[in-house]
Structures are given as structure tokens and as C-alpha cells.
Amino acid sequence: MISPSPYILCLVRGGKESKRTVTKAIDLALEIDARLVFFHVIDAEFLNQSMMGTRLKVVYQALSDMADFAMEITKDRAKRRGVKDVETIIREGNIVKQLRQAAIETHAKVLIIGRPIRSPGSNVFEDSELLKFANELADVGEVEVLVVGEEEKLRGR
């Protein structure tokens, strides 16, 4: 029986900083002939403090539509470069929880994420939190975590 190609799970934030992360994921998928899953999480729960419930649904729908469009462009880019098996997953909710679940569901062997950048808002991961999260994923699903920007494996098989 032929075993299926390994999965690469690539977290896409959607900003210009994601370009290097996506490029690394495409390069690796081509190198090891892997299936590639681009993953995006929409988390606008902070708006609960300032908006009524029905408006929040409208915001989520608009964000979802934009994410769909951006992810299709990303998917097309990978296919044009020669990646045979590419899919996208878009979810709503807590990014850490959703990313952990997607890594488990896809049986990803590699998770590629971009290095958190210092920005006016808060980052999902500080350096120590990123290392802790990478270790958790490696323990749960034997996932190798690559952080683009450092190009180093944090933890893995």
C-alpha cells in the first residue's frame, strides 16, 4: 500500500509579512512532494466589547469573504509553482486552539508559521509562547515546527 504524501500546514496571517511564510511552505512542499494546507483563523472577538451581536456577524462575514479571496490567491500561487495537492482551511475563533486542532486533524508533519513581528497591537505569540506552543504540538502530533524568519526547527521528530 502506498502511503499518502505528508501534510505541511502553513499558518497565513494575510498581511505582507505572510509572503515569506507562504514562499517557504511552497518551496518545502515542492522539495518533499507534500500536500500543502494554507490555514487562516479569523478572530474578531475583541469587537464584542464595542459592537452588538448582529453587527459582529456582519464583520465576521466580511472578514471571511476577504480571507476566502486571499487564500484562493495563495492556493493559485502554489499550484502555479507546481504543488499538486493544495487546500485551504479558514476557521473562526481562538488562533491557538484552532491551529492545534488543524494540526491534529490534518496529521501535519510540518507546521510553518511566520516569526511574530513587533506591531502596535498584541501578537498572538511572544517568543517564549511560540516555543511552548511548538513543543506542545510536537508532543501531541509529532509535528516539526518551522518559524520563517529564523528558518530553524523549534522542535520536532
C-alpha positions, 0 to 999 in steps of 0.5 A: 500500500502506498502511503499518502504524501505528508501534510505541511500546514502553513499558518497565513496571517494575510498581511505582507509579512505572510509572503515569506511564510507562504514562499517557504511552505511552497518551496518545502512542499515542492522539495518533499512532494507534500500536500500543502494546507494554507490555514487562516483563523479569523478572530474578531472577538475583541469587537464584542466589547464595542459592537452588538451581536448582529453587527459582529456577524456582519464583520465576521462575514466580511472578514471571511469573504476577504480571507476566502479571496486571499487564500484562493490567491495563495492556493493559485500561487502554489499550484502555479509553482507546481504543488499538486495537492493544495487546500485551504482551511479558514476557521473562526475563533481562538488562533491557538486552539484552532491551529492545534486542532488543524494540526491534529486533524490534518496529521501535519508533519510540518507546521510553518508559521511566520516569526511574530513581528513587533506591531502596535497591537498584541501578537498572538505569540511572544517568543517564549509562547511560540516555543511552548506552543511548538513543543506542545504540538510536537508532543501531541502530533509529532509535528516539526515546527518551522518559524520563517524568519529564523528558518530553524526547527523549534522542535520536532521528530 
